[in-house]
Amino acid sequence: MIEEISNTELQELISIIQQQYGYDFSDYAKASLKRRFIRFMGHAQLGRLQDLKLQLLTDPDFFKRMVEYITVNVTEMFRDPQFYQLLRDDVLPRLATYPIIKIWHAGCATGEEVYSMAIMLQEAGLLERSRIYATDMNAANLEKANTGIVPMRWMKDYTHNYIQSGGLHDFSDYYTARYDAAIINPGLRRNIIFFQHNLVTDHVFNEFQLICCRNVFIYFNRTLQERVVTLFYDSLAPRGYLALGMKESLLFSKERKKFEVINGPNKIFRRKF
């Protein structure tokens, strides 16, 4: 397996993917993208970069498997519990003033954070008048998310997160255990809409009171981050909230002045106007 991909070789891969399939990875962080291509080559047992290029040029199913592998899939329920505690205490009471609450989870991966939001909304008495739009560029992620099935082996950690986030009930009330799987209650899934949306190429599709896009920006370069922040600003209602991941920030964004900081450490912002 190769140990390094040059910038020229990376650009060749990006060009093949864009021309063959319409996916644009040109503004992803180069170092991260190189690592993910190299890991995928090991996973696919490809020893030469030329073999990867040939497979991408001739096999659409191979490309689909590669996208599933290299795009961001890391997520968990009530990840960073203090973040969810702040949403409970500071953001949801504001959202409660709207007759219809629209929330966008951008880059939702396999949906664990989406279901976390649904649980919080239910506990706040807001789920019935909420619509959660959960999007990802990876169709396989969305298929998994839409099933509402979570591996049972993770539920102990998720229960701990839920309790730490200020959960009000027994976490096991929200799912049914079936052998090695936990099935999220259908009532929680009723107002969630999963569909494909690419932050790189797609546009505004609604107006939201809250947008969550956590741990996605770190994979983008500065140009793409700016573009996506503008997309989010245009997608937010006046005084709407934007929640990013703990390692992400608007600090260097040209759009920064259009947001006020609600909580710096937990990266919760609000559109000013």
Buried (B, 14 or more C-beta within 10 A) or exposed (E): EBEEBEEEBBEBBBEBBEEEBEBBBBBBBBEBBBEBBBEBBEEBEBEEBEEBBBBBEEEEEBBBBBBBBBBBBEBBBBBBBBBBBBBBEBBBEBBEEBEEBBBBBBBBBBBBBBBBBBBBBBBBEBBEBBBBBBBBBBEBBBEBBBBBBBEBEEBEEBBEBBEBBBBEEEBEEBBEEEEEBBBBBEEBBEBBEBEEBBBBEEEEEEEBBBBBBBBBBBBBBEEBBBBBBBBBBEBBBEEBBBBBBBEBBBEEBEBEEBBEBBBEEBBBBBBEE
